Amino acid sequence: MPGLVISFLLTTLVFAWPVASQVAAAAAYAPTLTPCPPGTSLVRHAGTGPAQSVSTAEAAYISSRRSQVLPSAWAAYLANVQANLNASHAASLPSYVSDILSGSNGSYPGFGIATSGGGYRAAIVGAGVLNALDGRNTSSAAAGTGGLLQSATYLAGLSGGSWLVTSLAQANFPTLPDLIFGPSNTSSDAFGGWLAQLSFATPSSDAVLESAYVDEVIAEVSGKLDAGFPVSVTDVWARVLSRHFVNGTSADNFFDPLPTHGAGITFSSISGVPTFASRTQPFPIIVADSLSPNGNDSAYFQGAYVPLTNPVYEFNVYEMGSFDPTLAAFTPMEYLGSPGNSVCATGFDQACFMTATSSNVFNSVNLTELLPPALDPILTFLADLSDNGTTLDGVDTARYPNPFYGVQPRTFIDSNETVLSLVDGGDDGVATPYMPLLAKARGIDVILAIDAAADTDDNWAAGVSLMAMQDRVSYYPTTYSFPPVPTSTSVMLSQNLTKRPTFFGCNSSLESSEPLIIYIANGGPPLDLPPLTNTSTLQLAYPADQIDGMLSESFDFATQGIPNGRRALPVQWLTVHETYLEFRGVEFANSAWKDIAGASPDELYDMYHIWC
């Protein structure tokens, strides 16, 4: 049988390593099938419109976070804002800001953060901005932005942003420097940092060591294949990423075949991470797009690889699925990959496989640019011979047994497909994960969007994802709402909207349900500094000093304000944020905006007409 031939190939490739090491990692990565627990439902219908809902577990998490964590988080943020305004002799905060952030009206702002794709560049830039929002960072606190990360209800990532979000969540929400560079003291099964100095493609200059590493990575997929699950290049990519973004790998054991290198750590197991169990970290979500033979060929955005109307899937700690009205269904993350008929799979939701799915760009670039050259013939052989759902048409996609087979047959384009083909979350042109934060059941008022996509020839963001998102929402106007944004990159660039924090949606009405977008783009170096953050998406390794420079520059453009002549305005957008929540949809001419105590006419103009 072809499957047995492949299994034989994969196992014989690793003759250089002890058998025990092959078995341990391969077994830990392989899903297992068992009878479903009594009462298990493998499909939850999420509803649409006013009936839309999140899972019971997610609702409980958010409720606990709002009651137990957000009061002190918003209070700490408010104190940092006031201290910054006092230090800069700026206008004091109006009383309603304190009312909003103290929850005196019975609730706290629904605040989410979305961090974009763009490979390591996006992961590093996203980390730099999150560091600027982290209340544990004294520089962020002094800048008046520290505490926003702790105040966020949700944190969504896509592609390179999914590396950041997943590693942060499963590593127990460390500070950003510790996440990237690793803590000073760590155990062998803890998180050892991103190890970005070791390339995804060629981590060693020693040919023998690297060959053995490649063999080991491939062998780790064999158990999943033997168990009868579809595999593809994304599984090999997952095992590469696992050594960088999942617990269990350090610089000392990177090439050691004995550790499982994150195999067996599932996305659903994040529920047991202490900072998740205590509701200390924002609720993590990552995003992937779907390829389908049944897609709408007239719904592509500006040469993107996936139609805008193809379902966008999200992965969270409790569920995988889509709020798109054509599907509006979810499956338990713990049992992702289940064949049904009272049989449940466990272990399919490997954290590394989820991030590999979200960052699976193999359908749009040459595989050999991202993976060791030795893998190419092996992967082609795998594609040719596999009899379990992976063919040449699917080798470049992440393969998921379809949990929604037979669901919504009139509207769900893959209702009759036994396997879902998932790809990079930005392949439809929306490279920032807005979608999960637009679900009305989540009640998000404000989205801080970090855009580090390479929209220009020199790898700067130009707002393409904003425009693609606006187009996608137009297909589902009763399900999602998004504020008006410019329709061309020329407007974004000519008005410098990518070179300072920009607000979209200041005039949106409460009835529109449009969130305010605080848009922070990697659109150019801050304050006339030399450019450091416009690196190529295909740069696969970064030395520590380069990362340091990028983190510093990301911090600067997140906190610099707007250059005005030769000065930068204070970080007044913090006040605009809360003024928006209080006077949503009120025109600037209305006296409500002029209630900002002590603000001069020029400052009022800056705070509305420039930021918004």
DOPA-271519 format. One record per residue (C-alpha): x, y, z. Coordinates in nm, 3 decimals. Each point is the difference from the previous one (the first is absolute). Layout:
BEGIN
REC; X; Y; Z
...
! end
This chain:
BEGIN
REC; 0.000; 0.000; 0.000
REC; 0.129; 0.350; -0.081
REC; -0.053; 0.117; 0.360
REC; 0.225; -0.280; 0.129
REC; 0.265; 0.090; -0.257
REC; -0.003; 0.360; 0.120
REC; 0.019; -0.106; 0.362
REC; 0.297; -0.222; -0.084
REC; 0.170; 0.288; -0.182
REC; -0.048; 0.239; 0.288
REC; 0.127; -0.239; 0.263
REC; 0.303; -0.117; -0.201
REC; 0.104; 0.361; -0.058
REC; 0.089; 0.030; 0.368
REC; 0.232; -0.296; 0.041
REC; 0.261; 0.233; 0.153
REC; -0.206; 0.059; 0.314
REC; -0.104; -0.237; 0.278
REC; -0.332; -0.172; -0.056
REC; -0.130; 0.124; 0.335
REC; 0.030; 0.361; -0.112
REC; -0.195; -0.069; -0.318
REC; -0.279; -0.175; 0.187
REC; -0.033; 0.262; 0.274
REC; -0.045; 0.307; -0.222
REC; -0.200; -0.182; -0.269
REC; -0.233; -0.150; 0.258
REC; -0.047; 0.334; 0.178
REC; -0.086; 0.173; -0.329
REC; -0.242; -0.273; -0.113
REC; -0.372; 0.038; 0.083
REC; -0.179; -0.289; 0.167
REC; -0.354; -0.127; -0.047
REC; -0.224; -0.093; 0.293
REC; -0.374; -0.020; 0.066
REC; -0.143; 0.348; 0.055
REC; -0.092; 0.081; 0.361
REC; -0.375; -0.028; 0.066
REC; -0.189; 0.310; -0.104
REC; 0.275; 0.129; -0.231
REC; -0.119; 0.213; -0.291
REC; 0.249; 0.050; -0.282
REC; -0.183; 0.293; -0.160
REC; -0.129; 0.314; 0.168
REC; -0.217; 0.226; -0.210
REC; 0.111; 0.354; 0.083
REC; -0.304; 0.178; -0.140
REC; -0.016; 0.325; -0.191
REC; -0.123; 0.351; 0.072
REC; -0.134; 0.053; 0.353
REC; 0.012; -0.377; 0.058
REC; 0.377; -0.021; -0.056
REC; 0.187; -0.151; 0.294
REC; 0.344; -0.104; 0.121
REC; 0.061; -0.328; 0.179
REC; -0.105; -0.040; 0.361
REC; 0.365; -0.040; 0.100
REC; 0.108; 0.317; -0.178
REC; -0.291; 0.196; 0.148
REC; 0.105; -0.118; 0.348
REC; 0.362; 0.098; -0.063
REC; -0.094; 0.350; -0.116
REC; -0.247; 0.048; 0.283
REC; 0.261; -0.097; 0.258
REC; 0.265; 0.217; -0.163
REC; -0.232; 0.301; -0.002
REC; -0.089; -0.039; 0.366
REC; 0.331; -0.120; 0.144
REC; 0.275; 0.149; -0.218
REC; -0.117; 0.299; -0.203
REC; -0.088; 0.232; 0.292
REC; 0.361; 0.012; 0.120
REC; 0.139; -0.013; -0.356
REC; -0.198; 0.304; -0.117
REC; 0.079; 0.182; 0.324
REC; 0.373; -0.054; -0.054
REC; -0.026; 0.115; -0.361
REC; -0.195; 0.309; 0.105
REC; 0.268; 0.088; 0.255
REC; 0.270; -0.031; -0.268
REC; -0.194; 0.223; -0.239
REC; -0.053; 0.268; 0.263
REC; 0.364; -0.011; 0.106
REC; 0.110; 0.039; -0.362
REC; -0.233; 0.294; -0.056
REC; 0.121; 0.165; 0.319
REC; 0.364; -0.048; -0.097
REC; -0.058; 0.149; -0.345
REC; -0.215; 0.286; 0.135
REC; -0.279; -0.110; -0.232
REC; -0.374; 0.038; 0.054
REC; -0.133; -0.192; 0.296
REC; -0.241; -0.284; -0.045
REC; -0.371; 0.082; 0.003
REC; -0.202; -0.163; 0.273
REC; -0.183; -0.238; -0.231
REC; 0.328; -0.175; -0.086
REC; 0.034; -0.111; 0.361
REC; -0.365; -0.103; 0.000
REC; 0.047; -0.219; -0.307
REC; 0.321; -0.163; 0.117
REC; -0.127; -0.057; 0.353
REC; -0.303; -0.187; -0.128
REC; -0.235; 0.237; 0.181
REC; -0.254; -0.041; -0.279
REC; -0.011; -0.373; 0.065
REC; 0.249; -0.119; -0.261
REC; 0.348; 0.049; -0.138
REC; 0.097; 0.079; -0.360
REC; 0.010; -0.300; -0.230
REC; 0.361; 0.024; -0.117
REC; 0.181; -0.237; -0.236
REC; 0.346; -0.003; -0.156
REC; 0.069; -0.142; -0.348
REC; 0.357; -0.063; -0.111
REC; 0.067; -0.067; -0.366
REC; 0.187; -0.243; -0.216
REC; 0.332; 0.056; -0.171
REC; 0.238; -0.268; 0.124
REC; 0.262; 0.078; 0.263
REC; -0.028; 0.370; -0.086
REC; -0.363; 0.002; 0.109
REC; 0.069; -0.210; 0.309
REC; 0.279; 0.233; 0.114
REC; -0.184; 0.323; -0.083
REC; -0.313; -0.135; 0.168
REC; 0.205; -0.088; 0.307
REC; 0.150; 0.348; 0.002
REC; -0.344; 0.162; -0.003
REC; -0.132; -0.240; 0.266
REC; 0.305; 0.089; 0.207
REC; -0.105; 0.364; -0.030
REC; -0.343; -0.097; 0.135
REC; 0.130; -0.225; 0.280
REC; -0.051; 0.142; 0.347
REC; 0.292; -0.209; 0.129
REC; 0.236; 0.211; -0.211
REC; 0.100; 0.316; 0.188
REC; 0.074; 0.185; -0.324
REC; -0.348; -0.080; -0.127
REC; -0.155; 0.118; 0.325
REC; 0.192; 0.327; -0.025
REC; -0.114; 0.044; -0.360
REC; -0.362; -0.028; 0.109
REC; -0.069; -0.311; -0.204
REC; 0.094; -0.263; 0.257
REC; -0.297; -0.200; 0.121
REC; -0.196; -0.024; -0.324
REC; 0.126; -0.354; -0.058
REC; -0.125; -0.105; 0.341
REC; -0.332; 0.178; -0.070
REC; -0.068; -0.180; -0.327
REC; -0.274; -0.261; 0.001
REC; 0.123; -0.174; -0.316
REC; 0.335; -0.039; -0.179
REC; -0.016; -0.126; -0.359
REC; 0.288; -0.097; -0.227
REC; 0.042; -0.112; -0.357
REC; 0.295; -0.163; -0.178
REC; 0.312; 0.158; 0.154
REC; -0.233; 0.159; 0.253
REC; -0.121; -0.349; 0.094
REC; 0.357; -0.091; 0.098
REC; -0.007; 0.291; 0.243
REC; -0.347; -0.069; 0.139
REC; 0.043; -0.377; 0.036
REC; 0.345; 0.012; 0.153
REC; -0.111; 0.272; 0.244
REC; -0.310; -0.192; 0.110
REC; 0.155; -0.344; 0.042
REC; 0.317; 0.136; 0.166
REC; -0.212; 0.142; 0.285
REC; -0.012; 0.362; -0.117
REC; 0.359; 0.109; 0.076
REC; 0.133; 0.348; -0.070
REC; 0.076; 0.055; -0.367
REC; 0.380; 0.005; 0.040
REC; -0.014; -0.330; 0.191
REC; -0.227; -0.146; -0.266
REC; 0.236; 0.085; -0.284
REC; 0.339; -0.053; 0.162
REC; -0.099; -0.252; 0.264
REC; 0.010; 0.039; 0.377
REC; 0.333; -0.011; 0.181
REC; -0.089; -0.327; 0.173
REC; -0.216; -0.264; -0.163
REC; -0.064; -0.373; 0.027
REC; 0.029; -0.237; -0.294
REC; -0.376; -0.015; -0.051
REC; -0.058; 0.375; 0.036
REC; 0.011; 0.270; -0.265
REC; 0.350; 0.084; -0.121
REC; -0.073; 0.305; -0.213
REC; -0.055; 0.033; -0.373
REC; 0.358; -0.107; -0.085
REC; -0.025; 0.231; -0.299
REC; 0.375; -0.020; -0.056
REC; -0.056; -0.354; -0.128
REC; -0.149; 0.007; -0.349
REC; -0.317; -0.189; -0.083
REC; 0.166; -0.127; -0.316
REC; 0.365; -0.052; 0.092
REC; 0.046; 0.010; 0.377
REC; 0.354; -0.138; -0.011
REC; 0.308; 0.043; -0.215
REC; 0.094; -0.360; 0.082
REC; -0.133; -0.208; -0.290
REC; -0.015; -0.323; 0.201
REC; -0.183; 0.163; 0.291
REC; -0.242; 0.173; -0.230
REC; -0.074; -0.317; -0.197
REC; -0.075; -0.181; 0.323
REC; -0.226; 0.289; 0.108
REC; -0.197; -0.017; -0.326
REC; -0.041; -0.377; 0.037
REC; -0.125; 0.041; 0.355
REC; -0.254; 0.269; -0.093
REC; -0.146; -0.220; -0.273
REC; -0.006; -0.311; 0.219
REC; -0.208; 0.185; 0.257
REC; -0.290; 0.011; -0.247
REC; -0.003; -0.376; -0.057
REC; -0.219; -0.086; 0.299
REC; -0.279; 0.227; -0.121
REC; 0.018; -0.157; -0.343
REC; -0.003; -0.353; 0.144
REC; -0.308; 0.089; 0.204
REC; -0.188; 0.066; -0.324
REC; -0.016; 0.380; 0.009
REC; 0.074; 0.213; -0.306
REC; 0.343; 0.161; 0.007
REC; 0.171; 0.257; -0.218
REC; 0.294; 0.238; -0.010
REC; -0.177; 0.198; 0.273
REC; 0.066; -0.280; 0.248
REC; 0.372; 0.014; -0.072
REC; -0.016; 0.380; 0.025
REC; -0.175; -0.048; 0.336
REC; 0.286; -0.203; 0.138
REC; 0.246; 0.268; -0.117
REC; -0.202; 0.278; 0.166
REC; -0.045; -0.204; 0.317
REC; 0.370; 0.033; 0.078
REC; -0.040; 0.380; 0.001
REC; -0.347; 0.078; 0.133
REC; -0.106; -0.287; 0.228
REC; 0.138; -0.111; 0.338
REC; 0.274; -0.261; 0.015
REC; 0.286; 0.133; -0.212
REC; 0.301; 0.209; 0.098
REC; 0.320; 0.097; -0.174
REC; 0.172; -0.283; 0.190
REC; -0.236; -0.279; -0.112
REC; -0.110; 0.129; -0.341
REC; 0.174; -0.282; -0.189
REC; -0.049; -0.263; 0.270
REC; -0.227; -0.279; -0.133
REC; -0.116; -0.114; 0.343
REC; -0.237; 0.285; 0.103
REC; -0.342; 0.007; -0.167
REC; 0.048; 0.371; -0.083
REC; -0.356; 0.105; 0.072
REC; -0.171; -0.303; -0.154
REC; -0.305; -0.080; 0.208
REC; -0.057; 0.359; 0.114
REC; -0.345; 0.078; -0.135
REC; -0.180; 0.330; -0.048
REC; -0.278; -0.120; 0.228
REC; 0.256; -0.076; 0.274
REC; 0.059; 0.376; 0.035
REC; -0.308; -0.015; 0.224
REC; 0.227; -0.144; 0.269
REC; 0.270; 0.268; -0.028
REC; 0.000; 0.194; 0.331
REC; -0.052; 0.348; -0.149
REC; -0.285; -0.133; -0.212
REC; -0.159; -0.183; 0.291
REC; 0.018; 0.320; 0.205
REC; -0.141; 0.205; -0.292
REC; 0.314; 0.216; 0.011
REC; 0.072; -0.013; -0.372
REC; -0.227; 0.122; -0.281
REC; -0.199; -0.276; -0.172
REC; 0.226; -0.123; -0.286
REC; -0.130; -0.064; -0.352
REC; 0.180; -0.080; -0.326
REC; -0.141; 0.003; -0.352
REC; 0.028; -0.200; -0.324
REC; -0.157; 0.024; -0.345
REC; -0.146; -0.286; -0.201
REC; 0.053; -0.118; -0.354
REC; -0.290; -0.174; -0.169
REC; -0.087; -0.127; -0.347
REC; -0.342; 0.155; 0.062
REC; 0.105; 0.360; 0.065
REC; -0.135; 0.312; -0.168
REC; 0.248; 0.089; -0.275
REC; -0.140; 0.352; -0.027
REC; 0.080; 0.090; 0.362
REC; 0.378; 0.035; -0.007
REC; 0.158; 0.313; 0.146
REC; 0.276; 0.156; -0.214
REC; 0.175; -0.320; -0.105
REC; -0.031; -0.183; 0.333
REC; 0.021; -0.381; 0.003
REC; -0.331; -0.067; 0.177
REC; -0.345; 0.151; -0.074
REC; -0.128; 0.237; 0.267
REC; -0.315; -0.210; 0.034
REC; 0.180; -0.323; 0.091
REC; -0.054; -0.078; 0.370
REC; 0.251; 0.152; 0.240
REC; 0.070; -0.237; 0.288
REC; 0.111; 0.090; 0.350
REC; 0.175; -0.218; 0.256
REC; -0.044; 0.079; 0.365
REC; 0.068; -0.198; 0.315
REC; -0.350; -0.149; 0.000
REC; -0.115; -0.015; -0.363
REC; 0.081; 0.010; -0.369
REC; -0.249; 0.133; -0.252
REC; -0.138; 0.307; -0.172
REC; -0.252; 0.274; 0.075
REC; -0.053; 0.055; -0.374
REC; -0.376; -0.034; -0.053
REC; 0.054; -0.258; -0.272
REC; 0.121; -0.240; 0.272
REC; -0.043; 0.156; 0.347
REC; 0.116; -0.316; 0.175
REC; 0.281; -0.118; 0.227
REC; 0.149; -0.328; 0.117
REC; 0.173; -0.064; 0.335
REC; 0.372; 0.068; -0.033
REC; 0.078; -0.295; 0.225
REC; -0.167; -0.235; -0.251
REC; 0.113; 0.166; -0.322
REC; 0.066; -0.264; -0.267
REC; -0.274; -0.234; 0.126
REC; -0.160; -0.231; -0.259
REC; -0.339; 0.014; 0.175
REC; -0.234; -0.295; 0.057
REC; 0.074; 0.020; 0.375
REC; 0.376; -0.025; -0.064
REC; 0.212; 0.294; 0.118
REC; 0.355; 0.096; -0.090
REC; 0.226; 0.156; 0.259
REC; 0.341; 0.151; -0.060
REC; -0.076; 0.124; -0.351
REC; 0.003; 0.363; 0.121
REC; 0.375; 0.015; 0.046
REC; 0.098; 0.360; 0.077
REC; 0.273; -0.016; -0.261
REC; -0.244; -0.128; -0.264
REC; -0.243; 0.283; 0.074
REC; 0.272; 0.262; -0.049
REC; 0.130; -0.182; -0.307
REC; -0.350; 0.008; -0.148
REC; -0.037; 0.372; 0.064
REC; 0.342; 0.066; -0.156
REC; -0.025; -0.251; -0.283
REC; 0.111; 0.209; -0.298
REC; 0.110; -0.300; -0.203
REC; -0.280; 0.039; -0.252
REC; 0.135; 0.344; -0.095
REC; 0.381; -0.036; 0.017
REC; 0.261; -0.254; -0.096
REC; 0.026; -0.265; 0.272
REC; 0.378; -0.010; -0.032
REC; 0.021; 0.365; 0.109
REC; -0.137; -0.087; 0.343
REC; 0.109; -0.357; 0.071
REC; 0.331; -0.182; -0.026
REC; 0.070; -0.104; -0.361
REC; 0.027; -0.363; 0.107
REC; -0.373; -0.005; 0.071
REC; -0.116; 0.077; -0.354
REC; 0.028; -0.346; -0.160
REC; -0.131; -0.167; 0.315
REC; -0.307; 0.222; 0.008
REC; -0.064; -0.060; -0.369
REC; 0.020; -0.373; 0.063
REC; -0.238; 0.037; 0.291
REC; -0.245; 0.188; -0.220
REC; 0.016; -0.259; -0.276
REC; -0.048; -0.307; 0.215
REC; -0.222; 0.095; 0.291
REC; -0.334; -0.176; -0.007
REC; -0.153; 0.187; 0.294
REC; -0.105; 0.330; -0.151
REC; 0.327; 0.171; -0.085
REC; 0.054; 0.032; -0.374
REC; 0.203; 0.235; -0.215
REC; -0.297; 0.236; 0.018
REC; 0.011; 0.000; 0.378
REC; 0.364; -0.037; 0.100
REC; 0.027; 0.375; 0.050
REC; -0.303; 0.033; 0.228
REC; -0.068; -0.100; 0.358
REC; -0.233; -0.301; -0.008
REC; -0.283; -0.024; 0.255
REC; -0.267; -0.270; 0.014
REC; -0.310; 0.212; -0.059
REC; -0.193; 0.034; 0.328
REC; -0.276; 0.183; -0.187
REC; -0.074; -0.267; -0.259
REC; -0.371; 0.025; -0.084
REC; -0.045; 0.329; 0.189
REC; -0.181; 0.288; -0.175
REC; -0.002; -0.176; -0.340
REC; -0.173; 0.294; -0.170
REC; 0.261; 0.258; 0.096
REC; 0.317; -0.169; 0.131
REC; 0.222; -0.059; -0.303
REC; 0.182; -0.296; 0.157
REC; -0.302; -0.176; 0.145
REC; 0.063; -0.299; -0.227
REC; 0.380; -0.006; 0.036
REC; 0.144; -0.261; 0.237
REC; 0.322; 0.198; 0.050
REC; 0.043; 0.375; 0.051
REC; 0.300; 0.161; -0.171
REC; 0.122; 0.288; 0.214
REC; 0.268; 0.255; -0.087
REC; 0.169; 0.313; 0.127
REC; -0.245; 0.235; 0.168
REC; 0.101; 0.289; -0.225
REC; -0.046; -0.176; -0.333
REC; -0.332; 0.176; -0.063
REC; 0.170; 0.340; 0.026
REC; -0.102; 0.064; 0.362
REC; 0.337; -0.041; 0.170
REC; -0.121; 0.140; 0.334
REC; -0.233; -0.226; 0.204
REC; -0.300; 0.230; 0.030
REC; -0.259; -0.273; -0.060
REC; -0.022; -0.162; 0.346
REC; -0.016; 0.344; 0.162
REC; -0.292; 0.103; -0.222
REC; -0.221; -0.279; 0.133
REC; -0.282; 0.196; 0.162
REC; -0.041; -0.260; 0.273
REC; 0.340; 0.114; 0.132
REC; -0.107; 0.362; 0.046
REC; 0.325; 0.163; -0.111
REC; -0.015; 0.381; 0.004
REC; 0.363; 0.074; -0.092
REC; 0.256; -0.198; -0.202
REC; 0.367; 0.094; 0.015
REC; 0.135; -0.133; -0.329
REC; 0.372; -0.058; -0.051
REC; 0.071; -0.012; -0.375
REC; 0.346; -0.127; -0.095
REC; -0.086; -0.134; -0.345
REC; 0.231; 0.060; -0.296
REC; -0.239; 0.199; -0.222
REC; 0.271; 0.203; -0.174
REC; 0.307; -0.107; -0.194
REC; 0.216; 0.100; 0.294
REC; -0.201; -0.206; 0.252
REC; -0.203; 0.274; 0.169
REC; -0.368; -0.023; 0.086
REC; -0.235; 0.211; -0.214
REC; -0.342; -0.092; 0.138
REC; -0.090; -0.273; -0.249
REC; -0.149; -0.218; 0.274
REC; -0.234; 0.282; 0.106
REC; -0.134; 0.025; -0.353
REC; -0.033; -0.375; -0.045
REC; -0.180; -0.023; 0.334
REC; -0.246; 0.270; -0.105
REC; -0.068; -0.192; -0.320
REC; -0.050; -0.329; 0.183
REC; -0.246; 0.151; 0.245
REC; -0.205; 0.128; -0.295
REC; -0.086; -0.362; -0.084
REC; -0.144; -0.057; 0.350
REC; -0.150; 0.337; 0.102
REC; -0.240; -0.142; 0.257
REC; 0.268; -0.209; 0.173
REC; 0.303; 0.228; 0.016
REC; 0.053; 0.375; 0.025
REC; 0.316; 0.194; -0.087
REC; 0.059; 0.377; -0.011
REC; 0.069; 0.188; -0.324
REC; 0.366; -0.003; -0.102
REC; 0.187; 0.141; -0.303
REC; -0.048; -0.203; -0.315
REC; 0.352; 0.039; -0.138
REC; 0.353; -0.027; 0.128
REC; 0.080; 0.334; -0.164
REC; -0.231; 0.174; 0.249
REC; 0.151; -0.190; 0.293
REC; 0.351; 0.091; -0.105
REC; -0.059; 0.360; -0.111
REC; -0.169; 0.083; 0.330
REC; 0.264; -0.186; 0.204
REC; -0.268; -0.217; 0.159
REC; 0.247; -0.288; 0.027
REC; 0.265; 0.206; 0.179
REC; -0.183; 0.079; 0.321
REC; -0.291; -0.142; 0.199
REC; -0.321; 0.069; -0.192
REC; -0.362; -0.040; 0.109
REC; -0.267; -0.129; -0.237
REC; -0.365; 0.017; 0.102
REC; -0.010; 0.307; 0.225
REC; -0.338; 0.101; -0.146
REC; -0.150; -0.349; -0.004
REC; -0.334; -0.016; 0.175
REC; -0.085; -0.235; 0.281
REC; -0.265; -0.157; -0.224
REC; 0.258; -0.083; -0.267
REC; 0.190; -0.237; 0.235
REC; 0.320; 0.111; -0.171
REC; 0.298; -0.022; 0.233
REC; 0.255; 0.275; 0.027
REC; 0.324; -0.110; -0.169
REC; 0.322; 0.132; 0.153
REC; 0.230; -0.072; -0.291
REC; 0.373; -0.028; 0.073
REC; 0.195; -0.086; -0.312
REC; 0.358; -0.088; -0.074
REC; -0.011; 0.270; -0.265
REC; 0.337; 0.165; 0.035
REC; 0.270; 0.078; 0.252
REC; -0.108; 0.223; 0.289
REC; 0.128; 0.350; 0.064
REC; 0.243; -0.001; -0.292
REC; 0.190; -0.301; 0.129
REC; 0.166; -0.243; -0.243
REC; -0.235; -0.279; -0.118
REC; 0.042; -0.323; 0.194
REC; -0.338; -0.174; -0.015
REC; -0.061; -0.045; -0.375
REC; 0.175; -0.334; -0.032
REC; -0.106; -0.266; -0.249
REC; -0.273; -0.246; 0.091
REC; 0.237; -0.272; -0.120
REC; 0.279; 0.093; 0.241
REC; 0.004; -0.318; 0.206
REC; 0.253; 0.084; 0.272
REC; 0.074; 0.308; 0.210
REC; 0.298; 0.072; 0.225
REC; -0.076; 0.142; 0.343
REC; 0.133; 0.348; -0.075
REC; -0.226; 0.033; -0.306
REC; -0.302; -0.105; 0.206
REC; 0.094; 0.253; 0.268
REC; 0.006; 0.278; -0.258
REC; -0.336; -0.105; -0.146
REC; -0.162; -0.023; 0.344
REC; 0.126; 0.345; 0.090
REC; -0.121; 0.152; -0.325
REC; -0.340; -0.169; 0.032
REC; -0.032; 0.142; 0.350
REC; 0.082; 0.344; -0.137
REC; -0.258; 0.004; -0.279
REC; -0.265; -0.135; 0.238
REC; 0.057; 0.280; 0.250
REC; 0.138; 0.291; -0.201
REC; -0.326; 0.182; -0.064
REC; -0.028; 0.209; -0.318
REC; 0.295; 0.206; -0.121
REC; -0.112; 0.366; -0.015
REC; 0.270; 0.218; -0.139
REC; 0.305; -0.100; 0.202
REC; -0.191; -0.129; 0.300
REC; -0.208; -0.306; 0.074
REC; -0.335; 0.055; 0.163
REC; -0.066; -0.170; 0.335
REC; -0.167; -0.337; -0.020
REC; -0.342; 0.165; -0.013
REC; -0.160; -0.290; -0.183
REC; -0.042; -0.163; 0.339
REC; -0.245; 0.273; 0.092
REC; -0.167; -0.017; -0.340
REC; -0.051; -0.374; 0.057
REC; -0.214; 0.062; 0.308
REC; -0.169; 0.309; -0.145
REC; -0.111; -0.218; -0.288
REC; -0.153; -0.251; 0.240
REC; -0.189; 0.274; 0.180
REC; -0.115; 0.201; -0.302
REC; -0.010; -0.263; -0.271
REC; -0.133; 0.139; -0.324
REC; -0.006; 0.363; 0.115
REC; 0.143; 0.242; -0.254
REC; 0.305; 0.202; 0.100
REC; -0.199; 0.325; -0.019
REC; -0.218; -0.123; 0.286
REC; 0.096; 0.143; 0.336
REC; 0.048; -0.350; 0.138
REC; 0.344; -0.019; -0.155
REC; 0.085; 0.335; 0.156
REC; -0.055; -0.136; 0.349
REC; 0.365; -0.100; 0.017
REC; 0.111; 0.212; 0.290
REC; 0.264; 0.259; -0.075
REC; 0.038; -0.087; -0.367
REC; 0.079; 0.291; -0.228
REC; -0.169; 0.030; -0.342
REC; 0.322; -0.120; -0.166
REC; 0.017; -0.305; 0.226
REC; -0.363; -0.081; -0.068
REC; 0.068; 0.015; -0.372
REC; 0.301; -0.228; 0.044
REC; -0.192; -0.246; 0.211
REC; -0.286; -0.045; -0.243
REC; 0.083; 0.117; -0.350
REC; 0.352; -0.144; 0.002
REC; -0.045; -0.322; 0.197
REC; -0.335; -0.089; -0.157
! end
